[in-house]
Amino acid sequence: MSGTSVIAEARQRLFAHLLDSILTLDTDGVPSLADRGNRASVAIAQHLCRQLGELRVAIKQPGQGQGKVFEKAVEAFVSSVFGELRHLRPGRWLGTEEKGFLLSDFEQYEHLQQLSELAEKHPELASILGNDYVIKPDLILARLPESDAAINAHKVLVGDGLASESALRETNNVRPILHASISCKWTLRSDRAQNARSEALNLIRNRRGRAPHIVIVTAEPTPSRLASLALGTGDLDCVYHIALYELRNSLLELAYEDALDTFDRMVEGKRLKDISDLPLDLAV
């Protein structure tokens, strides 16, 4: 086999999407993903962006606008690649293009709807219950339950009164099963890191049954800020960077030894990966 891989092509399309939209320079030459008040962030971002393509000079979009564009770019990448992995992960899937799902729409979290209704009927309980269960993931990947006919396609596996609780059987469950929650963070600041951790912990604590993949995708250039999410107790599966290899090259060129040490520790500990790893990891 020869030619460029599907993943490599999708990664280049991701970069092109960002270069056409939110990945820009200001009139001082500071990339839009850098924290202009942090010299290291600016230097790393400048080296990183030179490897991705030619940046336009433009007015930086507001944070919320940047986030939405970044989410769309990541969505297109994951959707295009995961769709090619059906031979590794067969099934009926709701992809990242599906919007508007609340956590309670999924089989593992359907009981959270009852909590929400209880809080609405009894406001005095709202302060006790909180609203941690009202989570709307940025991007989702979910598997639809299968009919008994599909399960029994090659030989009779179900139908004798057993397996009466498995969510994979359509006769037991009609809700999609959340396979992955993908949070998209264009850059990382302390508040964003904390919010991402809180959402991940709520996904773990509030589930009934198996936990979904819980991952974050970011373009943050500063290893110390990546470490605020990537290092820890494992409430997240992993943090994925859109340009991991280019980021390491930047740290080498700048001779930022401490930052490089932090970076390598995250990679070696399987806490930080490139976005090219994400679709394959989701196929597990």
Backbone bond lengths (Angstrom), bond angles and torsions (degrees), N, CA, C in turn:
res aa  C-N    CA-C-N  psi(-1)  N-CA   C-N-CA  omega(-1)  CA-C   N-CA-C  phi
1 M - - - 1.466 - - 1.522 109.74 -
2 S 1.316 116.57 145.37 1.452 120.50 -178.67 1.515 108.51 -141.86
3 G 1.334 115.51 173.33 1.452 120.01 179.52 1.508 111.53 97.11
4 T 1.317 114.94 172.88 1.456 121.67 -178.93 1.522 110.19 -76.33
5 S 1.316 116.89 139.06 1.457 120.72 -178.28 1.527 111.10 -71.39
6 V 1.318 115.41 159.70 1.464 122.29 177.09 1.524 109.97 -59.03
7 I 1.330 116.52 -41.94 1.464 119.92 -178.21 1.525 110.71 -66.12
8 A 1.334 117.39 -42.22 1.468 120.40 179.44 1.522 111.09 -62.71
9 E 1.324 116.86 -41.98 1.459 120.49 179.43 1.531 110.87 -65.35
10 A 1.328 116.53 -41.44 1.462 120.10 179.32 1.531 111.04 -66.07
11 R 1.312 116.65 -36.35 1.472 121.18 177.70 1.529 110.55 -64.86
12 Q 1.331 116.78 -40.99 1.464 120.22 177.62 1.529 111.24 -66.51
13 R 1.320 117.12 -37.32 1.464 120.07 176.57 1.528 110.44 -64.80
14 L 1.314 116.24 -36.27 1.460 120.49 176.16 1.523 110.52 -60.34
15 F 1.333 116.55 -47.77 1.461 120.30 178.93 1.532 110.57 -61.58
16 A 1.334 116.45 -43.45 1.464 120.56 -179.36 1.534 110.83 -61.44
17 H 1.330 115.69 -41.47 1.463 121.25 178.05 1.530 110.05 -58.87
18 L 1.317 116.47 -45.62 1.463 120.41 -178.06 1.523 111.63 -69.95
19 L 1.334 116.79 -38.88 1.465 120.21 179.08 1.525 111.75 -66.09
20 D 1.312 116.77 -28.08 1.464 121.14 178.41 1.523 112.58 -83.00
21 S 1.330 116.79 -6.44 1.463 118.78 -173.03 1.526 112.35 -131.71
22 I 1.324 118.19 -86.24 1.473 120.91 -168.52 1.520 114.98 -99.53
23 L 1.333 118.48 -13.00 1.462 120.18 -179.47 1.530 108.21 -89.94
24 T 1.333 115.90 94.39 1.462 122.46 -173.76 1.524 110.53 -134.38
25 L 1.325 115.59 175.97 1.469 122.94 174.32 1.521 108.89 -113.54
26 D 1.357 115.12 148.23 1.459 116.94 169.21 1.526 108.91 -90.10
27 T 1.307 117.80 -178.45 1.467 120.61 -175.07 1.524 113.02 -68.43
28 D 1.328 117.10 -13.25 1.470 121.63 175.90 1.525 112.46 -94.56
29 G 1.335 116.43 2.45 1.456 120.26 179.62 1.516 114.66 81.72
30 V 1.338 116.79 18.24 1.467 120.84 179.79 1.539 108.61 -92.56
31 P 1.341 117.97 123.33 1.469 120.18 179.12 1.525 111.70 -66.15
32 S 1.309 115.69 151.44 1.460 121.29 -175.49 1.522 113.31 -68.24
33 L 1.323 118.75 -16.53 1.456 119.88 178.16 1.530 112.47 -91.47
34 A 1.319 117.41 -1.11 1.466 121.67 -178.68 1.527 110.85 -91.58
35 D 1.315 115.65 154.06 1.459 123.02 169.19 1.521 106.59 -91.26
36 R 1.330 117.17 102.89 1.458 120.44 -171.47 1.532 112.45 -62.46
37 G 1.312 118.63 -17.60 1.448 121.36 177.02 1.514 113.82 -85.30
38 N 1.331 116.99 1.01 1.464 122.45 -177.87 1.529 107.93 -121.94
39 R 1.330 116.93 110.76 1.470 120.76 -174.54 1.522 112.31 -59.83
40 A 1.327 116.63 -40.97 1.468 119.69 179.85 1.522 110.86 -64.57
41 S 1.327 116.73 -41.52 1.458 120.83 179.60 1.524 110.49 -60.56
42 V 1.335 116.69 -44.03 1.464 120.72 -179.65 1.524 110.93 -64.79
43 A 1.336 117.11 -45.82 1.470 120.51 -177.84 1.523 111.70 -63.68
44 I 1.336 116.21 -44.95 1.473 119.93 -179.68 1.523 110.09 -64.93
45 A 1.326 116.57 -44.04 1.465 120.32 -179.02 1.524 111.35 -62.33
46 Q 1.336 117.14 -39.25 1.466 120.03 179.07 1.522 111.12 -63.13
47 H 1.333 117.36 -45.79 1.472 120.55 178.30 1.524 111.00 -64.71
48 L 1.321 116.26 -40.94 1.459 120.72 -179.63 1.527 111.35 -62.55
49 C 1.322 116.11 -47.44 1.468 120.25 -175.10 1.523 112.61 -67.10
50 R 1.319 117.47 -31.16 1.472 119.89 177.85 1.524 111.55 -61.70
51 Q 1.324 117.24 -25.15 1.463 121.14 179.35 1.529 112.32 -84.71
52 L 1.321 116.89 -15.57 1.462 120.21 -176.29 1.518 113.26 -92.44
53 G 1.328 117.32 -25.02 1.456 120.54 -179.17 1.514 110.69 147.60
54 E 1.318 115.67 -174.65 1.463 121.05 -178.01 1.519 110.07 -86.18
55 L 1.319 115.99 124.60 1.451 121.43 -178.70 1.520 111.56 -93.22
56 R 1.321 115.64 141.95 1.457 122.24 175.88 1.528 109.77 -84.83
57 V 1.314 115.61 152.08 1.460 120.93 169.67 1.518 107.75 -86.51
58 A 1.317 116.65 122.67 1.461 120.69 -176.19 1.521 109.26 -157.83
59 I 1.322 115.32 163.26 1.459 120.79 175.87 1.524 109.08 -72.03
60 K 1.303 116.17 131.08 1.456 121.59 -178.82 1.519 110.60 -66.27
61 Q 1.331 116.27 131.82 1.459 120.47 179.10 1.515 110.57 -71.62
62 P 1.351 117.29 154.41 1.468 120.30 174.72 1.525 111.01 -59.02
63 G 1.328 115.82 156.11 1.457 120.95 -175.24 1.508 114.48 -55.32
64 Q 1.332 117.54 -44.07 1.457 120.35 -178.69 1.525 111.19 -65.93
65 G 1.317 116.84 -37.76 1.462 120.25 177.30 1.508 112.01 -65.58
66 Q 1.325 116.43 -41.05 1.462 120.62 176.42 1.521 110.80 -60.07
67 G 1.321 115.30 -43.27 1.462 119.50 -178.42 1.508 113.02 -61.45
68 K 1.321 117.02 -41.09 1.471 120.66 -179.44 1.525 111.36 -66.55
69 V 1.336 116.52 -41.76 1.461 120.15 179.31 1.528 110.09 -65.71
70 F 1.329 116.71 -42.70 1.463 120.65 179.05 1.526 110.75 -61.80
71 E 1.313 116.22 -42.20 1.461 121.05 178.39 1.527 110.79 -58.76
72 K 1.342 116.81 -43.53 1.465 120.40 179.32 1.519 111.45 -64.12
73 A 1.333 117.12 -38.30 1.462 120.84 -179.83 1.524 111.14 -66.27
74 V 1.325 116.31 -43.08 1.468 120.67 178.42 1.518 110.33 -66.63
75 E 1.319 116.17 -41.12 1.467 121.33 177.73 1.524 111.02 -56.23
76 A 1.335 116.51 -46.36 1.467 120.32 -179.04 1.526 111.01 -63.70
77 F 1.326 116.49 -39.15 1.469 120.12 179.77 1.525 110.75 -64.30
78 V 1.323 116.94 -53.49 1.468 120.24 -176.17 1.517 111.03 -63.43
79 S 1.323 116.65 -43.54 1.459 120.69 -177.98 1.526 111.65 -61.84
80 S 1.334 116.79 -43.75 1.457 119.69 -176.85 1.523 112.64 -68.18
81 V 1.341 116.58 -34.97 1.469 119.13 -177.52 1.525 111.52 -84.84
82 F 1.328 117.62 -44.95 1.468 119.36 -178.44 1.523 110.68 -62.00
83 G 1.319 116.60 -31.65 1.459 119.87 177.41 1.519 113.76 -62.33
84 E 1.333 116.31 -20.87 1.466 121.08 178.28 1.527 112.79 -90.41
85 L 1.332 116.86 0.95 1.466 120.56 -175.09 1.522 112.78 -109.06
86 R 1.314 116.62 18.19 1.466 119.42 -176.70 1.532 112.31 -63.25
87 H 1.323 116.72 -25.88 1.465 118.31 177.59 1.531 111.30 -70.96
88 L 1.329 117.18 -21.83 1.464 121.38 176.46 1.520 111.61 -92.68
89 R 1.334 116.72 -29.76 1.468 121.79 -177.83 1.517 108.94 -134.78
90 P 1.347 116.93 74.95 1.465 119.37 -178.80 1.522 111.20 -68.12
91 G 1.317 114.79 163.64 1.452 120.28 179.02 1.517 110.44 138.06
92 R 1.328 116.07 176.75 1.464 122.55 175.76 1.526 107.21 -101.55
93 W 1.345 115.24 122.62 1.456 119.42 -169.77 1.513 112.86 -121.74
94 L 1.315 115.13 144.09 1.456 122.27 163.22 1.514 106.02 -96.20
95 G 1.327 116.61 122.28 1.453 119.89 -173.58 1.507 113.42 -92.40
96 T 1.327 114.54 -174.98 1.455 121.46 -176.81 1.529 112.45 -66.80
97 E 1.334 117.56 -14.50 1.464 119.00 -179.93 1.534 112.15 -77.31
98 E 1.330 116.51 -11.95 1.457 119.98 179.07 1.527 109.60 -73.92
99 K 1.329 116.54 131.75 1.459 121.29 -175.31 1.524 111.02 -122.31
100 G 1.324 114.66 162.56 1.451 120.94 170.77 1.511 115.59 85.73
101 F 1.327 118.44 5.71 1.449 120.08 -179.78 1.525 110.75 -77.97
102 L 1.325 115.91 136.12 1.447 122.01 166.75 1.517 108.72 -95.97
103 L 1.303 116.83 161.18 1.453 120.17 -178.88 1.524 111.41 -58.44
104 S 1.324 116.53 -36.24 1.467 120.54 -177.27 1.524 113.19 -70.57
105 D 1.332 118.03 -7.05 1.460 121.04 177.42 1.526 112.36 -77.32
106 F 1.328 116.86 -11.56 1.459 121.01 -175.74 1.527 111.10 -101.90
107 E 1.317 115.47 152.29 1.458 122.06 -172.11 1.521 113.14 -56.04
108 Q 1.336 118.26 -41.77 1.467 120.45 -177.01 1.520 112.82 -70.02
109 Y 1.351 116.16 -15.50 1.463 119.59 -172.44 1.530 113.27 -126.01
110 E 1.325 117.90 14.24 1.458 119.60 -175.29 1.523 112.12 -62.70
111 H 1.334 117.89 -27.05 1.465 121.05 179.86 1.532 112.27 -65.38
112 L 1.339 117.19 -18.79 1.460 119.97 -179.39 1.523 111.99 -68.41
113 Q 1.329 116.73 -24.01 1.459 120.32 175.95 1.523 109.99 -62.22
114 Q 1.319 116.25 -38.10 1.460 120.21 178.89 1.523 110.93 -64.89
115 L 1.330 116.90 -38.77 1.458 120.00 176.86 1.522 111.25 -63.34
116 S 1.335 115.79 -41.38 1.452 120.45 179.82 1.526 111.04 -63.02
117 E 1.326 116.73 -44.23 1.458 120.94 179.07 1.521 110.97 -65.59
118 L 1.327 116.70 -37.23 1.461 121.04 178.87 1.522 110.84 -64.47
119 A 1.327 116.72 -41.67 1.462 120.97 179.31 1.531 111.36 -66.03
120 E 1.345 116.42 -34.84 1.466 119.80 178.63 1.529 111.66 -69.22
121 K 1.321 116.26 -39.57 1.463 120.48 -178.91 1.525 111.72 -74.48
122 H 1.316 116.48 -30.62 1.462 121.03 -175.80 1.526 108.85 -128.89
123 P 1.332 117.09 82.56 1.475 120.81 -176.50 1.520 113.85 -54.83
124 E 1.341 116.81 -27.73 1.453 119.05 -179.55 1.531 112.21 -65.71
125 L 1.349 115.99 -19.28 1.466 119.77 178.33 1.526 112.36 -87.23
126 A 1.324 116.62 -14.94 1.465 119.77 -175.29 1.519 111.85 -60.48
127 S 1.337 116.39 -38.11 1.467 119.06 -179.47 1.522 111.75 -68.49
128 I 1.338 116.98 -24.42 1.469 121.13 178.74 1.521 110.70 -83.65
129 L 1.337 114.98 -45.87 1.457 120.00 -177.92 1.527 112.04 -74.64
130 G 1.361 116.16 -30.42 1.459 119.41 -175.57 1.517 110.44 70.72
131 N 1.331 115.98 -166.55 1.469 119.90 177.13 1.516 111.22 -132.06
132 D 1.338 116.52 27.71 1.460 120.59 -179.30 1.520 112.73 -64.21
133 Y 1.337 116.21 -20.75 1.462 120.38 -177.78 1.529 111.87 -83.59
134 V 1.323 117.84 -8.85 1.474 120.90 -179.51 1.526 108.04 -90.73
135 I 1.313 115.94 77.98 1.456 122.61 -177.08 1.519 108.82 -115.28
136 K 1.327 115.27 134.11 1.463 121.05 176.69 1.527 106.58 -119.71
137 P 1.328 118.22 100.12 1.472 119.93 -176.71 1.522 112.05 -59.63
138 D 1.343 116.61 148.05 1.469 120.76 176.25 1.520 110.45 -60.14
139 L 1.324 115.65 -56.02 1.464 122.41 179.25 1.521 108.70 -132.73
140 I 1.308 115.61 144.98 1.472 119.24 179.32 1.526 110.91 -128.70
141 L 1.303 113.99 157.76 1.457 121.97 167.73 1.521 104.74 -134.56
142 A 1.322 116.68 123.81 1.456 120.32 -174.96 1.522 110.32 -137.58
143 R 1.330 114.70 146.59 1.461 119.94 177.75 1.517 109.84 -101.58
144 L 1.314 116.09 135.83 1.455 121.43 176.84 1.525 109.85 -84.29
145 P 1.333 118.22 144.91 1.465 119.79 177.37 1.526 111.17 -64.26
146 E 1.314 115.31 157.75 1.464 121.43 -175.49 1.529 110.76 -108.84
147 S 1.321 115.76 145.70 1.463 120.60 175.26 1.525 109.83 -71.03
148 D 1.321 115.80 157.84 1.466 119.26 176.88 1.524 110.95 -61.86
149 A 1.326 116.12 -31.79 1.465 119.16 178.64 1.524 110.65 -63.10
150 A 1.320 116.93 -40.02 1.459 120.29 179.11 1.526 110.79 -69.61
151 I 1.327 116.32 -41.38 1.468 120.30 179.48 1.522 110.59 -64.58
152 N 1.328 116.49 -35.45 1.470 121.95 -177.69 1.527 112.71 -93.81
153 A 1.327 117.50 18.86 1.464 121.01 -173.12 1.527 112.70 -59.28
154 H 1.323 118.38 -35.76 1.466 121.29 -175.53 1.523 112.92 -105.70
155 K 1.322 116.84 -30.40 1.460 121.80 171.50 1.518 107.57 -162.22
156 V 1.328 117.18 161.08 1.459 120.86 -176.64 1.523 109.47 -71.87
157 L 1.326 115.48 112.80 1.459 121.38 -179.90 1.523 112.67 -107.44
158 V 1.338 116.63 -30.03 1.466 120.83 -178.62 1.521 109.05 -135.64
159 G 1.336 115.82 165.15 1.459 119.33 175.15 1.507 114.22 126.64
160 D 1.345 118.46 3.36 1.459 121.47 -177.07 1.524 112.57 -110.31
161 G 1.324 116.97 23.35 1.459 120.44 178.85 1.511 114.35 91.82
162 L 1.321 116.96 -7.21 1.463 120.76 177.02 1.531 109.77 -93.26
163 A 1.309 116.21 178.45 1.475 122.02 -179.58 1.521 111.22 50.73
164 S 1.331 115.92 43.29 1.458 120.81 -173.52 1.532 113.67 -86.22
165 E 1.332 117.89 -1.08 1.462 121.17 -179.63 1.526 113.30 -118.36
166 S 1.301 117.85 -9.74 1.463 120.22 -176.20 1.523 111.02 -63.78
167 A 1.331 115.64 128.49 1.467 120.44 -178.93 1.513 112.75 -70.16
168 L 1.324 117.88 -16.24 1.461 119.92 -179.10 1.524 111.76 -71.47
169 R 1.339 116.85 -23.48 1.466 120.34 179.46 1.523 110.79 -83.27
170 E 1.307 115.95 126.38 1.456 122.01 -179.43 1.523 111.84 -63.36
171 T 1.334 116.98 -26.73 1.467 120.09 177.93 1.521 111.50 -69.62
172 N 1.330 117.79 -21.81 1.465 122.10 179.38 1.522 113.14 -98.55
173 N 1.328 116.99 -25.30 1.458 120.67 -170.05 1.521 110.30 -153.50
174 V 1.317 116.76 134.60 1.469 120.31 179.02 1.530 111.73 -109.97
175 R 1.316 117.92 -5.30 1.463 120.53 -177.61 1.527 111.43 -87.67
176 P 1.330 116.59 148.46 1.471 118.73 173.93 1.524 110.61 -64.30
177 I 1.314 115.91 151.22 1.470 122.83 -179.35 1.522 107.34 -101.91
178 L 1.316 117.28 117.82 1.462 120.61 -176.43 1.525 110.03 -66.88
179 H 1.331 115.75 117.86 1.460 121.89 180.00 1.526 111.52 -95.73
180 A 1.328 117.23 -35.07 1.460 120.35 -178.79 1.516 111.00 -153.67
181 S 1.322 115.15 140.25 1.464 122.61 169.83 1.522 107.01 -114.95
182 I 1.339 115.85 119.99 1.464 121.53 -174.99 1.530 108.25 -114.25
183 S 1.322 115.24 113.85 1.459 120.73 178.82 1.525 109.10 -97.07
184 C 1.323 116.76 132.36 1.468 121.90 -176.24 1.527 109.89 -110.43
185 K 1.320 117.23 120.06 1.463 123.35 -179.64 1.525 108.18 -126.46
186 W 1.324 116.35 106.44 1.468 120.71 -179.76 1.523 110.19 -54.07
187 T 1.321 116.91 -50.33 1.467 121.87 173.03 1.521 107.96 -134.94
188 L 1.316 116.15 172.45 1.458 120.99 -177.95 1.519 110.65 -121.59
189 R 1.299 115.53 126.58 1.448 122.28 167.37 1.517 106.24 -121.24
190 S 1.318 118.26 171.22 1.463 120.25 -173.29 1.522 112.63 -58.75
191 D 1.358 117.41 -38.02 1.458 119.58 -178.52 1.524 111.20 -69.51
192 R 1.343 116.92 -37.49 1.466 120.04 179.71 1.521 111.19 -68.01
193 A 1.324 115.83 -38.70 1.462 119.66 178.38 1.519 110.23 -63.45
194 Q 1.319 116.61 -43.18 1.462 120.39 -179.59 1.523 111.13 -65.84
195 N 1.321 117.59 -41.70 1.461 120.76 178.40 1.519 111.07 -61.77
196 A 1.326 116.41 -41.40 1.464 120.51 -179.57 1.527 110.66 -64.55
197 R 1.318 116.85 -41.63 1.466 120.47 177.86 1.527 111.18 -64.45
198 S 1.323 116.80 -41.93 1.469 120.35 -179.85 1.522 111.09 -62.37
199 E 1.348 116.85 -43.43 1.458 120.45 178.49 1.532 110.88 -62.63
200 A 1.323 116.43 -41.21 1.466 120.02 179.93 1.524 111.11 -63.59
201 L 1.317 117.55 -44.24 1.457 121.31 179.46 1.522 111.15 -63.34
202 N 1.324 116.82 -38.08 1.462 119.56 178.71 1.524 111.76 -67.43
203 L 1.329 116.96 -35.88 1.463 120.14 176.18 1.526 110.92 -62.90
204 I 1.313 116.69 -36.95 1.463 121.24 -179.55 1.523 111.01 -75.11
205 R 1.320 116.33 -47.72 1.464 120.48 -172.80 1.517 113.73 -73.53
206 N 1.328 116.77 -31.84 1.460 119.94 -173.95 1.514 114.41 -92.14
207 R 1.315 118.45 -0.93 1.460 119.99 -175.03 1.528 110.92 -77.59
208 R 1.323 114.85 155.79 1.461 122.17 165.88 1.519 105.92 -120.14
209 G 1.321 116.41 108.07 1.456 120.70 -174.89 1.517 110.75 108.07
210 R 1.318 115.67 -155.39 1.461 120.55 -174.94 1.520 111.61 -70.99
211 A 1.326 114.57 146.49 1.464 119.79 175.75 1.522 109.56 -81.00
212 P 1.311 117.49 145.30 1.470 119.96 174.63 1.525 110.32 -76.75
213 H 1.316 116.68 168.39 1.462 120.08 165.55 1.527 107.56 -59.72
214 I 1.324 116.88 135.22 1.469 121.37 178.97 1.524 106.83 -126.50
215 V 1.332 116.59 107.69 1.468 120.56 -172.70 1.525 110.68 -134.72
216 I 1.322 114.17 160.10 1.458 121.55 176.16 1.525 108.41 -127.48
217 V 1.324 115.68 137.05 1.465 121.94 174.40 1.522 107.58 -114.32
218 T 1.327 117.16 134.10 1.457 120.94 -176.64 1.519 111.33 -146.27
219 A 1.340 114.55 163.91 1.466 121.81 173.17 1.531 110.36 -116.38
220 E 1.319 117.68 12.09 1.465 122.65 -178.13 1.538 110.84 -55.00
221 P 1.340 118.06 128.03 1.465 119.90 -176.62 1.532 115.40 -88.29
222 T 1.322 118.99 -13.20 1.461 121.28 -171.17 1.521 111.87 -98.14
223 P 1.339 119.12 117.73 1.466 121.51 -178.35 1.522 114.56 -56.22
224 S 1.344 117.65 -36.47 1.461 118.99 -179.31 1.519 111.41 -63.34
225 R 1.328 117.04 -36.00 1.458 119.89 178.24 1.527 111.37 -76.31
226 L 1.305 116.90 -34.70 1.463 119.47 173.18 1.523 110.09 -61.67
227 A 1.331 116.10 -37.99 1.461 120.59 -179.32 1.520 112.00 -64.80
228 S 1.345 117.62 -27.35 1.462 120.14 179.19 1.517 111.85 -62.28
229 L 1.325 117.03 -22.06 1.463 121.99 175.88 1.522 112.72 -107.12
230 A 1.327 115.75 -42.94 1.462 119.43 -171.96 1.517 113.14 -72.08
231 L 1.329 117.04 -35.29 1.459 120.16 179.30 1.518 109.49 -91.32
232 G 1.315 116.05 138.87 1.459 118.53 -179.77 1.510 111.59 154.68
233 T 1.314 115.11 -152.87 1.461 120.73 -170.57 1.518 113.88 -92.17
234 G 1.299 118.23 -0.25 1.455 119.57 176.92 1.502 114.37 92.56
235 D 1.353 118.14 25.60 1.459 119.02 174.77 1.528 110.64 -68.84
236 L 1.324 116.57 -22.57 1.463 122.41 172.00 1.524 109.09 -105.41
237 D 1.336 116.22 145.05 1.471 118.80 173.16 1.519 110.02 -61.55
238 C 1.333 114.69 -49.32 1.458 119.74 -173.54 1.526 109.16 -172.04
239 V 1.341 115.59 156.30 1.459 122.09 170.18 1.523 107.34 -104.54
240 Y 1.324 116.64 133.02 1.461 121.81 -178.97 1.530 108.80 -114.21
241 H 1.324 115.28 129.04 1.461 120.76 178.72 1.521 109.43 -101.15
242 I 1.322 116.64 142.75 1.467 119.12 -176.79 1.527 112.28 -69.30
243 A 1.335 117.04 -21.12 1.471 120.16 -175.93 1.525 109.46 -145.97
244 L 1.314 115.92 62.24 1.467 121.28 -175.39 1.525 112.24 -60.98
245 Y 1.322 117.05 -45.58 1.462 120.94 -175.44 1.533 110.78 -68.51
246 E 1.320 115.23 -39.64 1.462 119.96 177.90 1.529 111.15 -67.47
247 L 1.325 116.11 -34.73 1.466 119.86 178.13 1.525 110.68 -66.00
248 R 1.308 117.19 -41.66 1.476 119.11 178.78 1.525 110.79 -65.69
249 N 1.324 117.08 -39.88 1.468 120.34 176.03 1.526 110.79 -58.01
250 S 1.326 116.29 -39.68 1.461 120.70 179.72 1.520 111.30 -63.96
251 L 1.314 117.16 -42.95 1.462 121.09 179.78 1.531 110.85 -65.15
252 L 1.331 116.63 -36.24 1.468 120.62 176.69 1.525 111.34 -66.80
253 E 1.329 116.27 -45.90 1.470 120.32 -179.34 1.526 111.78 -61.73
254 L 1.321 115.64 -37.02 1.461 120.49 -178.48 1.528 112.80 -83.66
255 A 1.319 115.82 -9.44 1.478 121.82 -178.32 1.530 110.89 57.31
256 Y 1.328 116.18 41.12 1.464 121.00 175.19 1.534 107.87 -86.67
257 E 1.316 116.16 84.30 1.464 120.74 -170.29 1.526 112.70 -65.79
258 D 1.325 117.21 -42.98 1.464 118.99 -179.87 1.527 111.00 -64.79
259 A 1.324 116.02 -43.00 1.461 120.06 179.07 1.525 110.71 -64.80
260 L 1.336 115.86 -38.85 1.462 120.03 178.64 1.521 111.11 -65.87
261 D 1.327 116.42 -37.50 1.466 120.28 177.66 1.524 110.66 -63.17
262 T 1.337 116.36 -44.40 1.471 120.61 177.09 1.517 110.84 -61.89
263 F 1.323 115.67 -44.25 1.465 121.84 179.39 1.528 110.73 -58.71
264 D 1.324 116.79 -51.45 1.462 120.56 -177.34 1.529 111.79 -64.14
265 R 1.329 116.08 -34.25 1.465 119.39 178.56 1.525 110.34 -64.35
266 M 1.326 117.38 -39.53 1.468 120.74 177.92 1.527 111.52 -66.71
267 V 1.322 116.73 -41.55 1.467 120.53 -179.17 1.523 110.51 -68.64
268 E 1.316 116.48 -47.11 1.466 120.13 -179.02 1.523 111.78 -64.30
269 G 1.320 116.13 -30.88 1.456 120.33 177.85 1.517 113.71 -84.24
270 K 1.349 117.40 6.21 1.466 124.14 178.91 1.532 111.87 59.11
271 R 1.346 114.58 33.81 1.454 120.23 176.67 1.530 111.69 -101.68
272 L 1.333 116.68 -14.89 1.455 122.43 -178.44 1.523 108.75 -137.98
273 K 1.345 115.87 128.33 1.459 121.13 -179.28 1.524 109.34 -137.67
274 D 1.322 115.00 169.74 1.461 121.12 174.32 1.522 109.34 -82.38
275 I 1.325 116.10 153.68 1.456 120.49 -179.97 1.527 112.09 -60.63
276 S 1.327 117.14 -23.22 1.463 119.90 178.42 1.535 111.99 -64.60
277 D 1.332 117.27 -21.60 1.457 121.20 177.82 1.523 112.57 -79.71
278 L 1.330 116.53 -22.69 1.471 120.37 -170.26 1.524 114.28 -59.73
279 P 1.328 120.79 -51.61 1.470 118.73 -178.16 1.520 113.30 -59.46
280 L 1.319 117.18 -38.28 1.466 119.90 178.42 1.516 111.06 -68.30
281 D 1.322 117.88 -38.54 1.460 120.51 177.10 1.519 111.10 -65.10
282 L 1.325 116.87 -34.02 1.468 120.15 178.45 1.523 112.15 -71.56
283 A 1.321 116.55 -18.39 1.462 120.45 178.69 1.516 112.32 -80.70
284 V 1.324 117.68 -6.24 1.467 121.39 179.35 1.523 109.46 -76.68
